[in-house]
C-alpha cells in the first residue's frame, strides 16, 4: 500500500468524522489526524518488513 493511499485514508477519515459531528469538531479533528498518522506508520512498517524479507 503506497503512502499516498494512507494519507488519502487519513483525509477521508477526518472528513467523515468532522462532517458527522456538529459541535465536536475540536475533538474530531485530532482523531482524524491521528488516524492518518497511524495509517502512515503501518504502511512504513509494512514496507520495511518487505525490504527485510527480500534481503
mmCIF file of the N, C-alpha and C atoms, coordinates in Angstrom:
data_MODEL
# 
_entry.id   MODEL 
# 
loop_
_atom_site.group_PDB 
_atom_site.id 
_atom_site.type_symbol 
_atom_site.label_atom_id 
_atom_site.label_alt_id 
_atom_site.label_comp_id 
_atom_site.label_asym_id 
_atom_site.label_entity_id 
_atom_site.label_seq_id 
_atom_site.pdbx_PDB_ins_code 
_atom_site.Cartn_x 
_atom_site.Cartn_y 
_atom_site.Cartn_z 
_atom_site.occupancy 
_atom_site.B_iso_or_equiv 
_atom_site.pdbx_formal_charge 
_atom_site.auth_seq_id 
_atom_site.auth_comp_id 
_atom_site.auth_asym_id 
_atom_site.auth_atom_id 
_atom_site.pdbx_PDB_model_num 
ATOM 1   N N  . UNK A 1 1  ? 0.848   -1.171  0.000  1.00 0.00 ? 1  UNK A N  1 
ATOM 2   C CA . UNK A 1 1  ? 0.000   0.000   0.000  1.00 0.00 ? 1  UNK A CA 1 
ATOM 3   C C  . UNK A 1 1  ? 0.895   1.236   0.000  1.00 0.00 ? 1  UNK A C  1 
ATOM 4   N N  . UNK A 1 2  ? 0.810   2.065   -1.002 1.00 0.00 ? 2  UNK A N  1 
ATOM 5   C CA . UNK A 1 2  ? 1.684   3.247   -1.056 1.00 0.00 ? 2  UNK A CA 1 
ATOM 6   C C  . UNK A 1 2  ? 1.280   4.294   -0.022 1.00 0.00 ? 2  UNK A C  1 
ATOM 7   N N  . UNK A 1 3  ? 2.213   5.188   0.256  1.00 0.00 ? 3  UNK A N  1 
ATOM 8   C CA . UNK A 1 3  ? 1.975   6.196   1.278  1.00 0.00 ? 3  UNK A CA 1 
ATOM 9   C C  . UNK A 1 3  ? 0.845   7.142   0.900  1.00 0.00 ? 3  UNK A C  1 
ATOM 10  N N  . UNK A 1 4  ? 0.676   7.435   -0.372 1.00 0.00 ? 4  UNK A N  1 
ATOM 11  C CA . UNK A 1 4  ? -0.386  8.360   -0.749 1.00 0.00 ? 4  UNK A CA 1 
ATOM 12  C C  . UNK A 1 4  ? -1.768  7.790   -0.442 1.00 0.00 ? 4  UNK A C  1 
ATOM 13  N N  . UNK A 1 5  ? -1.927  6.481   -0.460 1.00 0.00 ? 5  UNK A N  1 
ATOM 14  C CA . UNK A 1 5  ? -3.202  5.868   -0.083 1.00 0.00 ? 5  UNK A CA 1 
ATOM 15  C C  . UNK A 1 5  ? -3.431  6.045   1.416  1.00 0.00 ? 5  UNK A C  1 
ATOM 16  N N  . UNK A 1 6  ? -2.378  5.898   2.216  1.00 0.00 ? 6  UNK A N  1 
ATOM 17  C CA . UNK A 1 6  ? -2.515  6.094   3.661  1.00 0.00 ? 6  UNK A CA 1 
ATOM 18  C C  . UNK A 1 6  ? -2.872  7.542   3.976  1.00 0.00 ? 6  UNK A C  1 
ATOM 19  N N  . UNK A 1 7  ? -2.263  8.477   3.289  1.00 0.00 ? 7  UNK A N  1 
ATOM 20  C CA . UNK A 1 7  ? -2.575  9.876   3.519  1.00 0.00 ? 7  UNK A CA 1 
ATOM 21  C C  . UNK A 1 7  ? -4.001  10.196  3.078  1.00 0.00 ? 7  UNK A C  1 
ATOM 22  N N  . UNK A 1 8  ? -4.425  9.622   1.960  1.00 0.00 ? 8  UNK A N  1 
ATOM 23  C CA . UNK A 1 8  ? -5.790  9.809   1.488  1.00 0.00 ? 8  UNK A CA 1 
ATOM 24  C C  . UNK A 1 8  ? -6.785  9.225   2.484  1.00 0.00 ? 8  UNK A C  1 
ATOM 25  N N  . UNK A 1 9  ? -6.436  8.086   3.059  1.00 0.00 ? 9  UNK A N  1 
ATOM 26  C CA . UNK A 1 9  ? -7.300  7.465   4.062  1.00 0.00 ? 9  UNK A CA 1 
ATOM 27  C C  . UNK A 1 9  ? -7.438  8.368   5.277  1.00 0.00 ? 9  UNK A C  1 
ATOM 28  N N  . UNK A 1 10 ? -6.343  8.962   5.714  1.00 0.00 ? 10 UNK A N  1 
ATOM 29  C CA . UNK A 1 10 ? -6.401  9.887   6.846  1.00 0.00 ? 10 UNK A CA 1 
ATOM 30  C C  . UNK A 1 10 ? -7.282  11.087  6.568  1.00 0.00 ? 10 UNK A C  1 
ATOM 31  N N  . UNK A 1 11 ? -7.197  11.633  5.362  1.00 0.00 ? 11 UNK A N  1 
ATOM 32  C CA . UNK A 1 11 ? -8.037  12.770  4.993  1.00 0.00 ? 11 UNK A CA 1 
ATOM 33  C C  . UNK A 1 11 ? -9.507  12.353  4.967  1.00 0.00 ? 11 UNK A C  1 
ATOM 34  N N  . UNK A 1 12 ? -9.791  11.179  4.417  1.00 0.00 ? 12 UNK A N  1 
ATOM 35  C CA . UNK A 1 12 ? -11.174 10.718  4.341  1.00 0.00 ? 12 UNK A CA 1 
ATOM 36  C C  . UNK A 1 12 ? -11.748 10.452  5.735  1.00 0.00 ? 12 UNK A C  1 
ATOM 37  N N  . UNK A 1 13 ? -10.948 9.850   6.615  1.00 0.00 ? 13 UNK A N  1 
ATOM 38  C CA . UNK A 1 13 ? -11.417 9.611   7.987  1.00 0.00 ? 13 UNK A CA 1 
ATOM 39  C C  . UNK A 1 13 ? -11.688 10.936  8.683  1.00 0.00 ? 13 UNK A C  1 
ATOM 40  N N  . UNK A 1 14 ? -10.805 11.905  8.492  1.00 0.00 ? 14 UNK A N  1 
ATOM 41  C CA . UNK A 1 14 ? -11.018 13.229  9.083  1.00 0.00 ? 14 UNK A CA 1 
ATOM 42  C C  . UNK A 1 14 ? -12.311 13.847  8.580  1.00 0.00 ? 14 UNK A C  1 
ATOM 43  N N  . UNK A 1 15 ? -12.533 13.766  7.269  1.00 0.00 ? 15 UNK A N  1 
ATOM 44  C CA . UNK A 1 15 ? -13.748 14.345  6.694  1.00 0.00 ? 15 UNK A CA 1 
ATOM 45  C C  . UNK A 1 15 ? -14.998 13.643  7.212  1.00 0.00 ? 15 UNK A C  1 
ATOM 46  N N  . UNK A 1 16 ? -14.967 12.333  7.293  1.00 0.00 ? 16 UNK A N  1 
ATOM 47  C CA . UNK A 1 16 ? -16.128 11.580  7.792  1.00 0.00 ? 16 UNK A CA 1 
ATOM 48  C C  . UNK A 1 16 ? -16.428 11.953  9.239  1.00 0.00 ? 16 UNK A C  1 
ATOM 49  N N  . UNK A 1 17 ? -15.378 12.037  10.054 1.00 0.00 ? 17 UNK A N  1 
ATOM 50  C CA . UNK A 1 17 ? -15.587 12.356  11.469 1.00 0.00 ? 17 UNK A CA 1 
ATOM 51  C C  . UNK A 1 17 ? -16.097 13.784  11.629 1.00 0.00 ? 17 UNK A C  1 
ATOM 52  N N  . UNK A 1 18 ? -15.475 14.731  10.912 1.00 0.00 ? 18 UNK A N  1 
ATOM 53  C CA . UNK A 1 18 ? -15.849 16.135  11.081 1.00 0.00 ? 18 UNK A CA 1 
ATOM 54  C C  . UNK A 1 18 ? -17.239 16.403  10.530 1.00 0.00 ? 18 UNK A C  1 
ATOM 55  N N  . UNK A 1 19 ? -17.562 15.874  9.363  1.00 0.00 ? 19 UNK A N  1 
ATOM 56  C CA . UNK A 1 19 ? -18.878 16.136  8.795  1.00 0.00 ? 19 UNK A CA 1 
ATOM 57  C C  . UNK A 1 19 ? -19.973 15.344  9.508  1.00 0.00 ? 19 UNK A C  1 
ATOM 58  N N  . UNK A 1 20 ? -19.596 14.348  10.277 1.00 0.00 ? 20 UNK A N  1 
ATOM 59  C CA . UNK A 1 20 ? -20.577 13.584  11.032 1.00 0.00 ? 20 UNK A CA 1 
ATOM 60  C C  . UNK A 1 20 ? -20.917 14.202  12.371 1.00 0.00 ? 20 UNK A C  1 
ATOM 61  N N  . UNK A 1 21 ? -20.166 15.222  12.780 1.00 0.00 ? 21 UNK A N  1 
ATOM 62  C CA . UNK A 1 21 ? -20.430 15.873  14.064 1.00 0.00 ? 21 UNK A CA 1 
ATOM 63  C C  . UNK A 1 21 ? -20.629 17.360  13.847 1.00 0.00 ? 21 UNK A C  1 
ATOM 64  N N  . UNK A 1 22 ? -21.363 17.975  14.724 1.00 0.00 ? 22 UNK A N  1 
ATOM 65  C CA . UNK A 1 22 ? -21.598 19.412  14.615 1.00 0.00 ? 22 UNK A CA 1 
ATOM 66  C C  . UNK A 1 22 ? -20.790 20.190  15.648 1.00 0.00 ? 22 UNK A C  1 
ATOM 67  N N  . UNK A 1 23 ? -20.934 19.814  16.914 1.00 0.00 ? 23 UNK A N  1 
ATOM 68  C CA . UNK A 1 23 ? -20.310 20.590  17.977 1.00 0.00 ? 23 UNK A CA 1 
ATOM 69  C C  . UNK A 1 23 ? -18.945 20.045  18.392 1.00 0.00 ? 23 UNK A C  1 
ATOM 70  N N  . UNK A 1 24 ? -18.602 18.850  17.977 1.00 0.00 ? 24 UNK A N  1 
ATOM 71  C CA . UNK A 1 24 ? -17.379 18.215  18.455 1.00 0.00 ? 24 UNK A CA 1 
ATOM 72  C C  . UNK A 1 24 ? -16.233 18.275  17.447 1.00 0.00 ? 24 UNK A C  1 
ATOM 73  N N  . UNK A 1 25 ? -16.142 19.362  16.698 1.00 0.00 ? 25 UNK A N  1 
ATOM 74  C CA . UNK A 1 25 ? -15.101 19.479  15.676 1.00 0.00 ? 25 UNK A CA 1 
ATOM 75  C C  . UNK A 1 25 ? -13.715 19.509  16.310 1.00 0.00 ? 25 UNK A C  1 
ATOM 76  N N  . UNK A 1 26 ? -13.573 20.186  17.419 1.00 0.00 ? 26 UNK A N  1 
ATOM 77  C CA . UNK A 1 26 ? -12.266 20.282  18.071 1.00 0.00 ? 26 UNK A CA 1 
ATOM 78  C C  . UNK A 1 26 ? -11.835 18.933  18.645 1.00 0.00 ? 26 UNK A C  1 
ATOM 79  N N  . UNK A 1 27 ? -12.782 18.064  18.910 1.00 0.00 ? 27 UNK A N  1 
ATOM 80  C CA . UNK A 1 27 ? -12.485 16.719  19.385 1.00 0.00 ? 27 UNK A CA 1 
ATOM 81  C C  . UNK A 1 27 ? -12.253 15.764  18.211 1.00 0.00 ? 27 UNK A C  1 
ATOM 82  N N  . UNK A 1 28 ? -12.947 16.003  17.105 1.00 0.00 ? 28 UNK A N  1 
ATOM 83  C CA . UNK A 1 28 ? -12.887 15.082  15.971 1.00 0.00 ? 28 UNK A CA 1 
ATOM 84  C C  . UNK A 1 28 ? -11.639 15.280  15.109 1.00 0.00 ? 28 UNK A C  1 
ATOM 85  N N  . UNK A 1 29 ? -11.170 16.488  14.953 1.00 0.00 ? 29 UNK A N  1 
ATOM 86  C CA . UNK A 1 29 ? -10.021 16.749  14.088 1.00 0.00 ? 29 UNK A CA 1 
ATOM 87  C C  . UNK A 1 29 ? -8.764  16.015  14.547 1.00 0.00 ? 29 UNK A C  1 
ATOM 88  N N  . UNK A 1 30 ? -8.390  16.060  15.825 1.00 0.00 ? 30 UNK A N  1 
ATOM 89  C CA . UNK A 1 30 ? -7.201  15.303  16.231 1.00 0.00 ? 30 UNK A CA 1 
ATOM 90  C C  . UNK A 1 30 ? -7.357  13.801  16.018 1.00 0.00 ? 30 UNK A C  1 
ATOM 91  N N  . UNK A 1 31 ? -8.571  13.277  16.168 1.00 0.00 ? 31 UNK A N  1 
ATOM 92  C CA . UNK A 1 31 ? -8.782  11.852  15.911 1.00 0.00 ? 31 UNK A CA 1 
ATOM 93  C C  . UNK A 1 31 ? -8.521  11.511  14.453 1.00 0.00 ? 31 UNK A C  1 
ATOM 94  N N  . UNK A 1 32 ? -8.980  12.335  13.550 1.00 0.00 ? 32 UNK A N  1 
ATOM 95  C CA . UNK A 1 32 ? -8.743  12.097  12.132 1.00 0.00 ? 32 UNK A CA 1 
ATOM 96  C C  . UNK A 1 32 ? -7.270  12.213  11.773 1.00 0.00 ? 32 UNK A C  1 
ATOM 97  N N  . UNK A 1 33 ? -6.596  13.183  12.355 1.00 0.00 ? 33 UNK A N  1 
ATOM 98  C CA . UNK A 1 33 ? -5.166  13.353  12.093 1.00 0.00 ? 33 UNK A CA 1 
ATOM 99  C C  . UNK A 1 33 ? -4.384  12.172  12.650 1.00 0.00 ? 33 UNK A C  1 
ATOM 100 N N  . UNK A 1 34 ? -4.773  11.703  13.829 1.00 0.00 ? 34 UNK A N  1 
ATOM 101 C CA . UNK A 1 34 ? -4.098  10.535  14.400 1.00 0.00 ? 34 UNK A CA 1 
ATOM 102 C C  . UNK A 1 34 ? -4.355  9.290   13.563 1.00 0.00 ? 34 UNK A C  1 
ATOM 103 N N  . UNK A 1 35 ? -5.548  9.167   12.984 1.00 0.00 ? 35 UNK A N  1 
ATOM 104 C CA . UNK A 1 35 ? -5.845  8.020   12.127 1.00 0.00 ? 35 UNK A CA 1 
ATOM 105 C C  . UNK A 1 35 ? -4.948  8.028   10.898 1.00 0.00 ? 35 UNK A C  1 
ATOM 106 N N  . UNK A 1 36 ? -4.737  9.191   10.305 1.00 0.00 ? 36 UNK A N  1 
ATOM 107 C CA . UNK A 1 36 ? -3.840  9.302   9.162  1.00 0.00 ? 36 UNK A CA 1 
ATOM 108 C C  . UNK A 1 36 ? -2.398  8.988   9.532  1.00 0.00 ? 36 UNK A C  1 
ATOM 109 N N  . UNK A 1 37 ? -1.974  9.466   10.688 1.00 0.00 ? 37 UNK A N  1 
ATOM 110 C CA . UNK A 1 37 ? -0.607  9.192   11.140 1.00 0.00 ? 37 UNK A CA 1 
ATOM 111 C C  . UNK A 1 37 ? -0.420  7.707   11.427 1.00 0.00 ? 37 UNK A C  1 
ATOM 112 N N  . UNK A 1 38 ? -1.421  7.088   12.013 1.00 0.00 ? 38 UNK A N  1 
ATOM 113 C CA . UNK A 1 38 ? -1.347  5.660   12.302 1.00 0.00 ? 38 UNK A CA 1 
ATOM 114 C C  . UNK A 1 38 ? -1.306  4.839   11.017 1.00 0.00 ? 38 UNK A C  1 
ATOM 115 N N  . UNK A 1 39 ? -2.090  5.241   10.035 1.00 0.00 ? 39 UNK A N  1 
ATOM 116 C CA . UNK A 1 39 ? -2.076  4.542   8.751  1.00 0.00 ? 39 UNK A CA 1 
ATOM 117 C C  . UNK A 1 39 ? -0.718  4.686   8.074  1.00 0.00 ? 39 UNK A C  1 
ATOM 118 N N  . UNK A 1 40 ? -0.136  5.873   8.119  1.00 0.00 ? 40 UNK A N  1 
ATOM 119 C CA . UNK A 1 40 ? 1.180   6.089   7.527  1.00 0.00 ? 40 UNK A CA 1 
ATOM 120 C C  . UNK A 1 40 ? 2.240   5.253   8.244  1.00 0.00 ? 40 UNK A C  1 
ATOM 121 N N  . UNK A 1 41 ? 2.141   5.141   9.562  1.00 0.00 ? 41 UNK A N  1 
ATOM 122 C CA . UNK A 1 41 ? 3.079   4.333   10.327 1.00 0.00 ? 41 UNK A CA 1 
ATOM 123 C C  . UNK A 1 41 ? 3.011   2.867   9.908  1.00 0.00 ? 41 UNK A C  1 
ATOM 124 N N  . UNK A 1 42 ? 1.791   2.330   9.789  1.00 0.00 ? 42 UNK A N  1 
ATOM 125 C CA . UNK A 1 42 ? 1.656   0.930   9.412  1.00 0.00 ? 42 UNK A CA 1 
ATOM 126 C C  . UNK A 1 42 ? 2.119   0.666   7.987  1.00 0.00 ? 42 UNK A C  1 
ATOM 127 N N  . UNK A 1 43 ? 1.937   1.629   7.097  1.00 0.00 ? 43 UNK A N  1 
ATOM 128 C CA . UNK A 1 43 ? 2.441   1.476   5.731  1.00 0.00 ? 43 UNK A CA 1 
ATOM 129 C C  . UNK A 1 43 ? 3.959   1.442   5.735  1.00 0.00 ? 43 UNK A C  1 
ATOM 130 N N  . UNK A 1 44 ? 4.590   2.344   6.481  1.00 0.00 ? 44 UNK A N  1 
ATOM 131 C CA . UNK A 1 44 ? 6.043   2.364   6.557  1.00 0.00 ? 44 UNK A CA 1 
ATOM 132 C C  . UNK A 1 44 ? 6.571   1.071   7.180  1.00 0.00 ? 44 UNK A C  1 
ATOM 133 N N  . UNK A 1 45 ? 5.889   0.578   8.198  1.00 0.00 ? 45 UNK A N  1 
ATOM 134 C CA . UNK A 1 45 ? 6.287   -0.675  8.830  1.00 0.00 ? 45 UNK A CA 1 
ATOM 135 C C  . UNK A 1 45 ? 6.178   -1.838  7.851  1.00 0.00 ? 45 UNK A C  1 
ATOM 136 N N  . UNK A 1 46 ? 5.121   -1.861  7.082  1.00 0.00 ? 46 UNK A N  1 
ATOM 137 C CA . UNK A 1 46 ? 4.929   -2.917  6.097  1.00 0.00 ? 46 UNK A CA 1 
ATOM 138 C C  . UNK A 1 46 ? 6.016   -2.874  5.016  1.00 0.00 ? 46 UNK A C  1 
ATOM 139 N N  . UNK A 1 47 ? 6.365   -1.673  4.570  1.00 0.00 ? 47 UNK A N  1 
ATOM 140 C CA . UNK A 1 47 ? 7.418   -1.549  3.559  1.00 0.00 ? 47 UNK A CA 1 
ATOM 141 C C  . UNK A 1 47 ? 8.760   -2.017  4.105  1.00 0.00 ? 47 UNK A C  1 
ATOM 142 N N  . UNK A 1 48 ? 9.056   -1.711  5.358  1.00 0.00 ? 48 UNK A N  1 
ATOM 143 C CA . UNK A 1 48 ? 10.318  -2.155  5.952  1.00 0.00 ? 48 UNK A CA 1 
ATOM 144 C C  . UNK A 1 48 ? 10.360  -3.675  6.081  1.00 0.00 ? 48 UNK A C  1 
ATOM 145 N N  . UNK A 1 49 ? 9.244   -4.283  6.455  1.00 0.00 ? 49 UNK A N  1 
ATOM 146 C CA . UNK A 1 49 ? 9.204   -5.738  6.566  1.00 0.00 ? 49 UNK A CA 1 
ATOM 147 C C  . UNK A 1 49 ? 9.410   -6.402  5.214  1.00 0.00 ? 49 UNK A C  1 
ATOM 148 N N  . UNK A 1 50 ? 8.870   -5.813  4.164  1.00 0.00 ? 50 UNK A N  1 
ATOM 149 C CA . UNK A 1 50 ? 9.086   -6.355  2.811  1.00 0.00 ? 50 UNK A CA 1 
ATOM 150 C C  . UNK A 1 50 ? 10.544  -6.249  2.411  1.00 0.00 ? 50 UNK A C  1 
ATOM 151 N N  . UNK A 1 51 ? 11.210  -5.155  2.759  1.00 0.00 ? 51 UNK A N  1 
ATOM 152 C CA . UNK A 1 51 ? 12.611  -4.996  2.421  1.00 0.00 ? 51 UNK A CA 1 
ATOM 153 C C  . UNK A 1 51 ? 13.471  -6.011  3.181  1.00 0.00 ? 51 UNK A C  1 
ATOM 154 N N  . UNK A 1 52 ? 13.118  -6.300  4.443  1.00 0.00 ? 52 UNK A N  1 
ATOM 155 C CA . UNK A 1 52 ? 13.866  -7.266  5.237  1.00 0.00 ? 52 UNK A CA 1 
ATOM 156 C C  . UNK A 1 52 ? 13.697  -8.667  4.664  1.00 0.00 ? 52 UNK A C  1 
ATOM 157 N N  . UNK A 1 53 ? 12.483  -8.994  4.240  1.00 0.00 ? 53 UNK A N  1 
ATOM 158 C CA . UNK A 1 53 ? 12.237  -10.326 3.673  1.00 0.00 ? 53 UNK A CA 1 
ATOM 159 C C  . UNK A 1 53 ? 12.979  -10.543 2.357  1.00 0.00 ? 53 UNK A C  1 
ATOM 160 N N  . UNK A 1 54 ? 13.157  -9.459  1.586  1.00 0.00 ? 54 UNK A N  1 
ATOM 161 C CA . UNK A 1 54 ? 13.886  -9.577  0.318  1.00 0.00 ? 54 UNK A CA 1 
ATOM 162 C C  . UNK A 1 54 ? 15.378  -9.815  0.542  1.00 0.00 ? 54 UNK A C  1 
ATOM 163 N N  . UNK A 1 55 ? 15.901  -9.258  1.624  1.00 0.00 ? 55 UNK A N  1 
ATOM 164 C CA . UNK A 1 55 ? 17.342  -9.344  1.878  1.00 0.00 ? 55 UNK A CA 1 
ATOM 165 C C  . UNK A 1 55 ? 17.765  -10.660 2.455  1.00 0.00 ? 55 UNK A C  1 
# 
